[in-house]
Amino acid sequence: MDVGSFPQRMEREGMPTSSLQGRTCSVSRKDYLKMRHIQTMINISLNNEPKKIASDTLLSDALIQWGFGEIKIAVAINSEFVPRSTYTDRQLQDGDQIDIVKPVGGG
């Protein structure tokens, strides 16, 4: 399925094409969508540190990427506590401020 040259598709999507002038290539739709996905990043804050992540990242996937997969933690997004049962449904948004805390034992 040919939907035009890669530079034409990039242009339709609003991506800069100046470095591709005069060049064409044949890319499958599946590969094009993968490349387009890679280009789409959002900015978030993780414990006051700026991070970039893919735009369709779920909180559960981000926690695994950041090394919190099986660790008992509490998460707040934009100062609101997020129940653990919703981690797999919660998609992160551009500008989200995520705070992660680990419980401290003691007595």
N, C-alpha and C positions, 0 to 999 in steps of 0.2 A: 504494500500500500504506500504509494508515494504521495506525500502531502506538501511537496515543494522542497526546495533546498533548505538546508539547515539555517543559513543566514536569513532567508525569507521568513522562516518560522520564528527565529529569534526576534526579528523586526516586528512581526505581528504580536509577539508577547511583550514588546517594549524593552527588549534587552539591547544593549549597545552592540553594533556590528561593525564598527569602523575598522577593527583589526582583521575582519574577515572579507573586506572588500575584494571582489573579483574571484573569490573562491567559492566553490560549491562542494557539497558532499552528500552522499546518500546515507541517511540514518533511519533506522526503523523507528516506528512510532513508540514502541516499548523503550528503546534506548533513549529516544528524545525525551520521553516523560521522566526517565531516571535522571538524565542530565538536568532537566528543568527542576526536578525535585531538589537536587543537590544545590542549585542556585538559590533556593528559597529558604532563607534563614531568618530567625527572629532574635531580638536582643532581650535577655532577661537578666535579673539580678539574683545571684545565689549567695545568700549570707553576705550581702553587700559587695559581692564581686561580680563584675559584668561577665556574662557568658553569651555565646551564640549557639543556638540549637536549631535543628530542622523545624520548620513551621508546623508540622503535623505531629509533634512529639507529645506523647501522653506522659503524665506525671510518673506513672509506674516505670515507663521505659527510661525516662530521664534519671530517676533514682538509681536504676541499675547502672546506667552509664557513669554516674558519679560515684559508684561504689557503695551505695546504701541498700543494695538489693534485699538482703535478709536481716539487716540490722534494725533493731527496734528504735524508731525515731518518731518525732512529731513534726508535721509539716504545716506551715501557714503560707498561704498565697495572698499577697496584698493585705496582710494583717488579719486574715480570716483562717481559722483552723480548718484543715481539710481532713475529713474522716478517712481512715485507711481503706474502708470499703469502697471509696470512690476514686482511688488512685488510678485504676484502670480505665475510668471513664473521663477523667479530667484532662482535657487538652490544654497545653500551655499556650499562652497568648503573648504577643509582642508587648514588652514593658512589664510583664509580671515580676513582682518582687517575691522571691521564694526564700523563706527562712526555714532551716532545718535544725532541730535540736535533738541531742541524744540525752536520754534520761541518765541522771547520775545517782548511783546507789549510795547508801550511807544511812546513818541513823544517829 
